[in-house]
């Protein structure tokens, strides 16, 4: 069986690329198709597969300005020749699912998220864009939304990384999706022996929707030590708002992240994520999570057992959750947190994904 893995772009190595890495393990014979590749960032697993790019990769400054070429990506996807492949798996949170396959081939779409900048988060993206980008986006958005919905109808079997994403798929694509939680490398984490730590932690890309600003302001107000790991367009503004108890470490290697995480009292996760791998990693390390109670965190964090959820994305709600945590810190058993996180292991993902592909074949044959 010839297998094609279609991923939106291979520029930075984040959660979506970890899913692709697991799929490469499941299908070692697969070829990879993507819009843009930044070779120096590729995970070692990807180098063992044949890599094919669309014409977007040859456009000027594509490795840096790839998202600016979004209006051309539907055309680029539809020009890919996948007639030689029996199984096509698209990894979707940017444009990937719009490829055209043989009538007897199975196309499975694993959706991390319908494109936020086309649907529910488009006002946020436009507010942070320049005047020219805003004007052009308002012209292109209706056509891109139409293509997004139409291309979703070409997929034979849709999978979502969370119930939250499955609801968004139903809302925007009018498709039903089965839930397969993404792989988390829980086996590499060793839970600490007892609750406690030196600081609170925020970890991830410093962009507006992740709401790290809430954690920075609240920890500054409460004079609590906070370590922020990550980089992004919000870093300079966040540093300007931060008090002396907040430290910014920028991007760090994996071993350094795990070291800092192991010494954390709790992970603060104030954004709304489609799934959110970082909270599961924290729980695997025995670190409780204080998270906004919407999106994927509502599916992975057990209130009162592996962390706390707050209901409103406000400073007061986060502060109240931190105050409750400080009173109950000893209740969060690291071994229980690690055991819960193991439900989201890579092996669980591989088994569930393979079962869904088989279900897709059965439906296609029927």
NUFI-577734 format. One record per residue (C-alpha): residue in one letter; x, y, z. Coordinates in Angstrom, 3 decimals. Example, Ala and Ser with C-alpha at 12.3 -4.5 7.8 and 13.67 -1.06 7.14 Angstrom:
2
   res         xx         yy         zz
     a     12.300     -4.500      7.800
     s     13.670     -1.060      7.140
//
This chain:
366
   res         xx         yy         zz
     x      0.000      0.000      0.000
     x      1.417      3.383     -1.011
     x      0.850      6.104      1.596
     x      1.071      9.898      1.286
     x      1.225     12.193      4.314
     x      0.159     15.758      3.509
     x      1.175     18.389      6.075
     x      0.572     22.123      5.825
     x      4.225     23.246      6.240
     x      7.438     22.096      7.924
     x      8.914     25.353      9.179
     x      8.786     25.098     12.971
     x      8.550     21.868     14.933
     x      5.490     22.033     17.194
     x      2.566     19.843     18.183
     x      1.353     19.286     14.615
     x      4.792     18.093     13.591
     x      4.871     15.683     16.539
     x      1.691     14.130     15.143
     x      3.321     13.847     11.725
     x      6.355     12.226     13.348
     x      4.104      9.589     14.941
     x      2.382      8.978     11.594
     x      5.808      8.444     10.023
     x      6.409      5.718     12.596
     x      3.050      4.153     11.793
     x      3.688      4.324      8.033
     x      7.459      4.068      7.505
     x      6.954      3.685      3.736
     x      5.030      6.972      3.407
     x      6.020      9.968      1.307
     x      5.541     13.458      2.764
     x      3.996     16.369      0.855
     x      4.013     19.929      2.203
     x      3.999     23.527      1.033
     x      7.274     24.761      2.543
     x     10.273     23.071      4.167
     x     12.918     24.669      6.361
     x     15.570     21.911      6.217
     x     17.528     22.915      9.320
     x     14.479     22.479     11.575
     x     13.371     19.045     10.356
     x     12.978     16.269     12.905
     x     15.262     13.281     12.188
     x     12.262     11.044     11.402
     x     11.257     13.252      8.460
     x     14.667     12.905      6.810
     x     14.041      9.176      6.358
     x     11.051      9.853      4.077
     x     10.802     11.232      0.564
     x      9.857     14.930      0.903
     x      7.881     16.743     -1.806
     x      6.926     20.439     -1.775
     x      4.387     22.489     -3.695
     x      5.409     25.469     -5.818
     x      4.976     27.671     -2.722
     x      8.412     26.499     -1.568
     x     10.060     28.145     -4.599
     x      8.420     31.550     -4.085
     x     10.491     34.445     -2.671
     x     11.165     34.305      1.082
     x      8.758     31.373      1.430
     x     10.445     30.014      4.568
     x      9.744     33.277      6.373
     x      6.604     34.610      4.654
     x      4.858     31.305      3.929
     x      1.587     32.366      5.582
     x      1.386     35.372      3.241
     x      1.007     32.886      0.380
     x     -2.191     31.393      1.863
     x     -4.390     32.510     -1.096
     x     -2.203     30.432     -3.454
     x     -2.186     27.276     -1.346
     x     -5.502     25.809     -2.599
     x     -4.148     25.957     -6.153
     x     -0.846     24.439     -5.024
     x     -2.578     21.518     -3.271
     x     -4.808     20.715     -6.228
     x     -1.770     20.509     -8.506
     x     -0.200     17.678     -6.481
     x     -0.343     14.353     -8.311
     x     -1.387     11.730     -5.745
     x     -2.816      9.189     -8.193
     x     -0.157      6.660     -7.206
     x     -1.229      6.542     -3.537
     x     -3.781      4.209     -1.961
     x     -3.974      5.976      1.417
     x     -3.697      9.747      1.792
     x     -3.531     11.265      5.291
     x     -3.770     15.033      5.548
     x     -2.619     16.789      8.700
     x     -4.763     19.904      8.832
     x     -4.650     23.205     10.667
     x     -3.439     25.136      7.661
     x     -4.340     24.159      4.091
     x     -3.566     20.451      3.613
     x     -6.790     18.539      3.047
     x     -7.548     20.094     -0.364
     x     -5.591     17.491     -2.340
     x     -7.358     15.436     -5.017
     x     -7.150     11.659     -4.680
     x     -8.199      8.616     -6.737
     x    -11.833      7.507     -6.352
     x    -10.741      4.214     -4.783
     x     -8.113      5.771     -2.489
     x     -8.882      6.496      1.157
     x     -8.366     10.104      2.297
     x     -8.220     10.499      6.084
     x     -7.959     14.036      7.463
     x     -6.541     14.443     10.962
     x     -7.666     17.922     11.950
     x     -5.811     19.835     14.647
     x     -8.152     22.767     13.998
     x    -10.153     24.308     11.172
     x     -8.091     27.338     10.175
     x     -8.650     29.826     12.971
     x     -7.838     32.838     10.822
     x    -10.682     31.906      8.448
     x    -13.311     31.219     11.079
     x    -13.760     32.031     14.764
     x    -10.504     33.955     15.351
     x    -10.448     36.088     12.211
     x    -11.203     39.380     14.066
     x     -8.142     38.835     16.316
     x     -5.875     38.153     13.361
     x     -7.097     41.206     11.467
     x     -6.635     43.469     14.488
     x     -2.986     42.423     14.688
     x     -2.383     42.780     10.922
     x     -1.237     45.833      8.999
     x     -3.661     48.017      6.991
     x     -2.793     46.423      3.621
     x     -3.154     42.879      4.987
     x     -6.492     43.758      6.576
     x     -7.870     45.177      3.346
     x     -6.717     42.215      1.260
     x     -7.933     39.687      3.823
     x    -11.452     41.108      3.818
     x    -11.560     40.552      0.054
     x    -10.126     37.018      0.158
     x    -11.775     35.575      3.273
     x    -15.154     34.691      1.670
     x    -13.506     32.806     -1.214
     x    -11.085     30.981      1.105
     x    -13.936     29.965      3.417
     x    -15.856     28.530      0.472
     x    -12.827     26.505     -0.611
     x    -12.243     25.299      2.966
     x    -15.790     23.927      3.232
     x    -15.827     22.425     -0.282
     x    -12.450     20.731      0.140
     x    -13.648     19.202      3.425
     x    -16.286     17.311      1.435
     x    -13.541     15.490     -0.525
     x    -12.301     13.781      2.647
     x    -13.535     10.233      3.258
     x    -12.914     10.029      7.003
     x    -12.428     13.001      9.356
     x    -10.605     12.743     12.678
     x    -10.344     15.499     15.296
     x     -7.725     15.897     18.011
     x    -10.350     16.776     20.657
     x    -14.093     17.023     21.226
     x    -13.645     20.787     21.100
     x    -12.263     20.584     17.553
     x    -14.932     18.049     16.555
     x    -17.587     20.619     17.492
     x    -15.843     23.266     15.369
     x    -15.603     20.846     12.445
     x    -19.350     20.208     12.703
     x    -20.012     23.954     12.870
     x    -17.823     25.102      9.963
     x    -17.431     22.052      7.692
     x    -20.758     20.290      8.462
     x    -18.855     17.026      8.906
     x    -18.890     14.554     11.781
     x    -15.450     13.719     13.165
     x    -14.167     10.907     15.359
     x    -11.873     12.012     18.205
     x     -8.303     10.695     18.425
     x     -6.235     12.628     20.940
     x     -2.747     13.552     19.659
     x      0.388     11.750     20.854
     x      2.223     13.021     23.912
     x      5.649     11.655     24.771
     x      4.602     10.803     28.315
     x      7.092      7.931     28.630
     x     10.056     10.318     28.825
     x      8.743     12.146     31.909
     x      9.444     10.938     35.436
     x      7.023     12.306     38.024
     x      8.572     14.029     40.998
     x      8.221     12.471     44.417
     x      6.093     15.131     46.143
     x      4.069     18.290     45.406
     x      5.766     21.677     45.535
     x      8.239     23.700     43.559
     x     10.028     27.006     43.161
     x      7.902     28.923     40.650
     x      4.876     28.902     38.377
     x      5.434     28.220     34.688
     x      4.092     29.409     31.320
     x      5.419     27.585     28.281
     x      4.600     28.082     24.610
     x      4.593     30.519     21.730
     x      4.069     34.082     22.944
     x      1.161     35.071     20.735
     x     -2.011     36.976     21.579
     x     -4.567     34.158     21.770
     x     -2.506     32.178     24.318
     x     -3.205     34.943     26.874
     x      0.133     34.701     28.661
     x     -0.501     38.364     29.534
     x     -3.037     37.193     32.145
     x     -0.429     35.055     33.897
     x      2.191     37.821     33.753
     x     -0.107     40.462     35.218
     x     -1.577     38.213     37.919
     x      1.795     36.884     39.109
     x      3.133     40.445     39.109
     x      0.134     41.578     41.163
     x      0.466     38.644     43.621
     x      4.292     38.880     43.810
     x      4.584     35.229     42.769
     x      7.607     33.864     40.871
     x      6.732     33.042     37.260
     x      9.026     31.609     34.577
     x      7.992     32.141     30.947
     x      9.558     29.862     28.321
     x      8.972     30.649     24.660
     x      9.186     33.451     22.150
     x      6.877     35.317     19.805
     x      5.515     38.669     18.763
     x      4.081     39.383     22.245
     x      7.340     38.988     24.156
     x      8.396     42.650     24.193
     x      4.963     43.802     25.370
     x      4.804     41.089     28.042
     x      8.214     42.039     29.371
     x      7.087     45.654     29.626
     x      4.108     44.589     31.766
     x      6.049     42.162     33.962
     x      7.213     42.871     37.499
     x     10.439     41.691     39.142
     x      9.044     38.231     39.996
     x      8.603     37.292     36.313
     x     11.521     35.858     34.304
     x     11.593     35.316     30.523
     x     13.919     32.550     29.332
     x     13.053     32.641     25.629
     x     13.221     29.427     23.625
     x     14.901     26.525     25.355
     x     16.017     23.028     24.410
     x     13.780     20.137     25.435
     x     16.009     19.014     28.307
     x     16.072     22.519     29.751
     x     12.273     22.800     29.486
     x     11.844     19.547     31.386
     x     14.276     20.669     34.053
     x     12.400     23.948     34.609
     x      9.037     22.156     34.478
     x     10.124     19.638     37.135
     x     10.852     22.542     39.514
     x      7.489     24.258     38.906
     x      4.695     24.466     41.415
     x      2.080     24.500     38.651
     x      1.678     25.210     34.960
     x     -0.449     28.262     34.145
     x     -2.400     27.737     30.920
     x     -4.696     30.758     30.401
     x     -5.321     30.368     26.647
     x     -7.971     28.388     24.810
     x     -6.259     25.637     22.832
     x     -7.713     23.059     20.484
     x     -6.017     20.312     22.510
     x     -2.913     21.564     24.311
     x      0.017     19.156     24.591
     x      1.867     21.224     27.220
     x     -0.659     20.575     30.050
     x     -0.424     16.822     29.427
     x      3.375     17.003     29.501
     x      3.215     18.922     32.780
     x      0.868     16.385     34.354
     x      3.137     13.576     33.136
     x      5.959     15.264     35.066
     x      3.727     15.377     38.148
     x      3.067     19.122     37.817
     x     -0.558     20.260     38.284
     x     -2.205     22.573     35.757
     x     -4.237     25.752     36.311
     x     -6.063     26.245     33.027
     x     -8.850     28.198     31.390
     x    -11.750     25.767     31.334
     x    -12.487     25.792     27.620
     x    -10.974     23.966     24.675
     x     -8.748     20.942     25.041
     x     -7.754     21.638     28.653
     x    -11.345     20.924     29.709
     x    -10.843     17.393     28.324
     x     -7.398     16.686     29.770
     x     -7.342     18.382     33.203
     x     -9.419     16.745     35.957
     x    -10.536     19.552     38.322
     x     -9.391     18.925     41.873
     x     -7.337     15.863     40.873
     x     -4.781     16.940     38.278
     x     -5.308     20.693     38.431
     x     -7.879     23.468     38.510
     x     -9.990     25.123     35.802
     x    -11.185     28.743     35.869
     x    -14.337     29.752     34.035
     x    -13.584     33.267     32.763
     x    -10.547     34.474     30.821
     x     -9.908     37.349     33.237
     x     -7.220     38.337     35.737
     x     -9.611     38.010     38.670
     x    -10.658     34.468     37.673
     x     -7.055     33.348     37.260
     x     -6.057     34.937     40.566
     x     -8.908     33.152     42.363
     x     -7.771     29.833     40.872
     x     -4.161     30.438     41.964
     x     -5.334     31.342     45.476
     x     -7.339     28.106     45.657
     x     -4.350     26.165     44.417
     x     -2.080     27.663     47.099
     x     -4.497     26.354     49.735
     x     -4.748     22.875     48.144
     x     -1.264     22.402     46.710
     x     -0.535     19.256     48.727
     x     -3.669     17.544     47.377
     x     -2.176     17.037     43.894
     x     -0.362     13.708     43.965
     x      2.379     13.546     41.280
     x      1.882      9.807     40.717
     x     -1.822     10.300     40.058
     x     -1.051     13.104     37.619
     x      1.453     10.927     35.746
     x     -0.977      7.991     35.550
     x     -3.700     10.249     34.140
     x     -1.361     11.744     31.532
     x     -0.392      8.257     30.301
     x     -3.866      7.982     28.736
     x     -2.576     10.382     26.054
     x      0.627      8.483     25.240
     x      2.035      8.024     21.744
     x      1.105      4.332     21.764
     x     -2.516      5.188     22.559
     x     -2.521      7.531     19.571
     x     -0.987      4.963     17.208
     x     -3.480      2.268     18.219
     x     -6.487      4.594     17.953
     x     -5.373      6.083     14.634
     x     -4.783      2.671     13.047
     x     -8.245      1.556     14.185
     x     -9.841      4.644     12.616
     x     -8.029      4.073      9.315
     x     -9.400      0.525      9.265
     x    -12.889      1.915      9.956
     x    -12.381      4.308      7.049
     x    -11.459      1.440      4.711
     x    -14.540     -0.522      5.747
     x    -16.794      2.470      5.106
     x    -15.149      3.139      1.720
     x    -15.584     -0.500      0.627
     x    -19.207     -0.482      1.747
//
